[in-house]
């Protein structure tokens, strides 16, 4: 490849409450990347959290591209990266998954090899071992994922009604996925496992049918949110909110961002109430009305 290639990867909100490590939804905040051959590594970055984006070989997009080349037994010449980021880092909005898919995309375009789904996820799993955000970043929309016994990643893209709106409320602190996972127990009771299985199945059906009266209950969870709540001031109170227009609420991924479905006319108001609740606990937070990204990765030549 001798020309510059540009592509975009969406943010994503995973779990949606009950669907821990299985469900994810792509959102219309994007990682914009341009890549072109160069005689040396060059990285330019702008946008959200730009000061935290490495301009060296430590950059995650670059590392993923190089690692993918090694896995494929190929060499990869130096290249130039231009990054414009709209996804907050370490906030539970799939920033790492977007960067991983971006790195693999750089490899595919620079090396001239499009990977099969199986090979793509094999490379991605070198950096992130759960497929939900990765699949949403790649395919867009709502995704349901699982990992087969042989390691194959299975992805389905259920329908999701567009009759509701959505909002993310981003608090002004970071929470790493590693820390958020460290507070989870090693085992769960059958009662809690069944509770989540029931609700994750109900949620997929309710979202496809647009049966929004079921979504609040279907997003309740006993597997991860009760344990992560202690890391996120005000979260228990947010889960208990009774606000006109609120259809369902959950942590976005590992947090600390909160994601909510709302009626179309109340998205900004619901986001404001959630942000105010964070504020009552001493945490500034910013609400953003978002849309579902139904396209996933988009590639174009420049």
C-alpha positions in Angstrom: 0.0 0.0 0.0 1.5 3.3 -1.0 -1.5 5.7 -0.5 -2.8 7.0 2.8 -5.8 5.1 4.1 -8.3 6.5 6.6 -10.7 4.6 8.8 -13.0 5.1 11.8 -13.7 2.8 14.7 -16.7 3.4 17.0 -16.8 3.6 20.8 -18.9 1.0 22.5 -20.7 0.3 25.8 -20.5 -3.3 26.9 -22.4 -5.5 29.3 -25.6 -3.4 29.3 -26.1 -4.6 32.8 -26.8 -8.3 32.8 -24.9 -9.3 29.7 -21.4 -9.4 31.3 -18.6 -10.0 28.8 -21.2 -11.0 26.2 -23.2 -7.9 25.0 -22.0 -4.6 23.6 -23.4 -1.7 21.7 -21.5 0.6 19.3 -21.9 4.3 19.8 -21.3 7.4 17.6 -18.1 8.5 19.2 -15.2 7.5 17.0 -11.5 6.9 16.8 -10.4 8.4 13.4 -7.1 7.0 12.1 -5.1 7.7 8.9 -2.1 5.4 8.1 0.5 5.6 5.4 4.0 4.1 4.7 6.9 6.2 6.0 10.6 5.9 6.4 10.2 6.1 10.2 7.5 5.9 12.8 5.5 9.1 13.0 2.4 9.6 15.3 0.3 12.6 15.4 -2.7 12.7 17.9 -5.4 15.2 18.7 -8.8 15.1 20.4 -10.0 13.8 23.7 -7.3 12.8 26.2 -4.7 13.6 23.5 -2.0 14.1 26.1 -2.4 10.5 27.2 -1.9 9.1 23.7 1.7 7.9 23.2 3.6 9.2 20.2 6.2 6.4 20.5 6.3 2.7 19.8 4.3 2.3 23.0 1.2 3.5 21.2 -1.4 0.7 21.4 -2.4 1.0 17.7 1.2 0.7 16.6 1.9 -2.2 19.0 -1.1 -4.1 17.8 -0.1 -3.6 14.2 3.4 -4.9 14.9 2.3 -7.8 17.0 -0.3 -8.8 14.3 2.5 -8.8 11.7 4.6 -11.1 14.0 1.7 -13.5 14.5 1.2 -13.6 10.7 4.9 -14.2 10.0 5.1 -10.9 8.1 7.4 -7.9 8.3 5.9 -4.4 8.6 7.8 -1.3 7.5 7.6 1.9 9.5 4.4 3.9 9.0 2.8 7.2 9.9 -0.3 7.4 12.1 -2.6 10.4 12.3 -5.1 10.0 15.1 -8.2 12.0 16.0 -9.8 10.7 19.1 -13.4 11.2 20.3 -13.4 8.3 22.8 -12.5 9.0 26.5 -9.7 6.8 27.7 -10.2 4.4 30.7 -13.9 5.4 31.1 -15.6 2.2 30.0 -16.4 3.2 26.5 -14.3 0.8 24.5 -11.3 2.9 23.9 -8.8 0.0 24.1 -11.0 -2.2 21.8 -11.2 0.6 19.3 -7.4 1.0 19.3 -6.9 -2.8 19.0 -9.2 -3.0 16.0 -7.5 0.1 14.6 -4.1 -1.6 15.0 -5.2 -4.7 13.2 -6.7 -2.6 10.4 -3.4 -0.8 10.0 -1.7 -4.2 9.6 -4.3 -5.3 7.1 -4.0 -2.2 4.9 -0.2 -1.8 5.2 0.5 -5.5 4.6 -2.2 -6.0 2.0 -3.8 -9.0 3.9 -7.4 -9.0 5.1 -7.8 -11.3 8.0 -10.6 -13.8 8.5 -12.8 -13.2 11.5 -11.1 -16.1 13.4 -7.6 -14.7 12.7 -8.6 -11.2 13.5 -9.9 -12.1 16.9 -6.9 -14.3 17.6 -4.6 -11.3 17.1 -6.9 -9.0 19.1 -7.0 -11.5 22.0 -3.2 -10.9 22.5 -4.3 -7.5 24.0 -7.9 -8.0 25.2 -9.4 -11.3 26.2 -13.1 -10.6 26.0 -14.8 -10.1 22.6 -17.8 -7.9 23.4 -16.3 -4.4 22.8 -14.0 -5.8 20.0 -17.0 -7.1 18.1 -19.0 -3.9 18.5 -16.0 -1.8 17.3 -15.7 -4.1 14.3 -19.3 -4.6 13.3 -21.3 -1.8 14.9 -24.8 -2.1 16.3 -25.7 -4.5 19.1 -23.6 -7.6 19.3 -23.9 -10.8 21.3 -20.6 -12.7 21.7 -19.2 -15.9 23.0 -16.0 -17.8 22.9 -16.2 -21.5 21.9 -14.2 -24.2 23.6 -11.6 -24.2 20.8 -11.2 -20.4 21.2 -13.3 -19.4 18.2 -15.1 -16.1 18.8 -18.8 -16.3 17.9 -20.6 -13.1 17.1 -24.3 -12.4 16.4 -25.7 -9.0 15.5 -29.3 -8.9 16.8 -31.7 -6.2 15.7 -32.2 -3.2 18.0 -35.1 -0.8 17.9 -34.3 2.8 17.1 -37.4 4.0 19.0 -35.4 5.1 22.1 -32.5 7.5 22.7 -29.3 7.0 24.7 -27.0 9.0 26.9 -23.6 8.4 28.5 -22.6 10.3 31.6 -18.8 10.5 32.0 -17.4 11.2 35.4 -14.1 13.1 35.8 -11.9 10.2 36.9 -10.4 7.1 35.2 -11.0 3.5 36.2 -8.9 0.8 34.6 -10.5 -2.4 33.5 -7.9 -4.3 35.5 -8.9 -2.6 38.7 -12.6 -3.0 38.0 -12.1 -6.7 37.4 -10.0 -7.2 40.5 -13.0 -6.6 42.8 -15.1 -9.3 41.2 -15.5 -12.7 43.0 -14.1 -15.9 41.7 -17.5 -17.7 41.9 -21.2 -16.9 42.0 -24.3 -18.6 43.4 -26.6 -20.4 41.1 -29.3 -17.9 42.0 -27.2 -15.0 40.8 -26.1 -16.8 37.7 -29.7 -17.6 36.8 -30.7 -14.0 37.6 -28.3 -12.7 35.0 -29.0 -15.3 32.4 -32.7 -14.6 32.5 -32.2 -10.8 32.1 -29.6 -10.9 29.4 -31.9 -13.1 27.3 -34.8 -10.8 28.1 -32.8 -7.8 27.2 -31.9 -9.0 23.7 -35.5 -9.8 23.0 -36.8 -6.5 24.4 -34.3 -4.4 22.4 -35.1 -6.2 19.2 -38.9 -5.8 19.7 -38.7 -2.3 21.1 -40.5 -3.4 24.2 -39.0 -0.7 26.4 -41.2 -1.5 29.4 -39.0 -4.5 30.0 -35.6 -2.9 29.6 -35.1 -1.4 33.0 -35.5 -4.8 34.7 -33.6 -6.6 31.9 -30.5 -4.4 32.6 -30.3 -5.3 36.3 -27.3 -7.3 37.3 -25.8 -9.3 40.1 -22.5 -10.4 38.5 -20.4 -7.2 38.3 -22.1 -4.0 39.2 -22.7 -4.7 42.9 -19.0 -5.2 43.4 -17.8 -2.3 41.2 -20.2 0.1 42.9 -17.7 0.8 45.7 -15.3 2.1 43.1 -17.8 4.6 41.7 -19.2 7.2 44.1 -22.9 7.6 43.7 -23.5 4.6 41.4 -25.9 2.8 43.7 -28.0 5.9 43.9 -27.9 6.2 40.1 -29.1 2.6 39.7 -32.1 3.4 42.0 -33.1 6.7 40.2 -36.7 7.0 39.2 -36.7 9.7 36.5 -39.3 10.4 33.9 -38.0 9.1 30.6 -35.4 6.7 32.0 -35.8 3.3 30.4 -32.7 1.4 31.6 -29.4 2.2 33.2 -26.1 0.4 33.8 -22.4 0.9 34.0 -20.8 1.4 30.6 -18.4 -1.5 30.4 -16.2 -1.6 33.6 -17.1 2.0 34.3 -17.0 4.6 35.6 -19.2 6.0 32.8 -22.9 5.3 33.1 -25.0 4.4 30.1 -28.8 4.8 29.9 -31.6 4.3 27.4 -34.2 7.0 27.5 -37.3 8.2 25.7 -36.2 10.5 22.8 -37.6 13.7 24.4 -35.9 13.1 27.8 -32.3 12.1 26.9 -30.7 15.4 27.9 -32.8 15.7 31.1 -32.0 12.1 32.2 -28.3 12.7 31.6 -28.5 15.8 33.6 -30.0 14.0 36.6 -27.4 11.3 36.5 -24.6 13.9 36.3 -26.2 15.8 39.3 -26.2 12.5 41.2 -22.5 12.1 40.6 -22.0 15.7 41.7 -23.8 15.1 45.0 -21.0 12.6 45.7 -18.2 15.0 44.8 -17.6 13.8 41.3 -18.0 16.2 38.4 -19.6 14.4 35.4 -20.6 15.4 31.9 -23.7 14.0 30.1 -23.6 13.3 26.3 -26.6 12.3 24.2 -25.4 9.6 21.8 -26.7 7.5 19.0 -26.1 3.9 18.0 -23.3 3.4 15.4 -24.7 0.7 13.2 -21.8 0.5 10.8 -18.8 -0.4 12.8 -15.4 -0.1 11.2 -15.4 2.1 8.1 -12.4 2.3 5.7 -11.7 4.7 2.9 -8.8 5.7 0.8 -7.5 9.2 0.9 
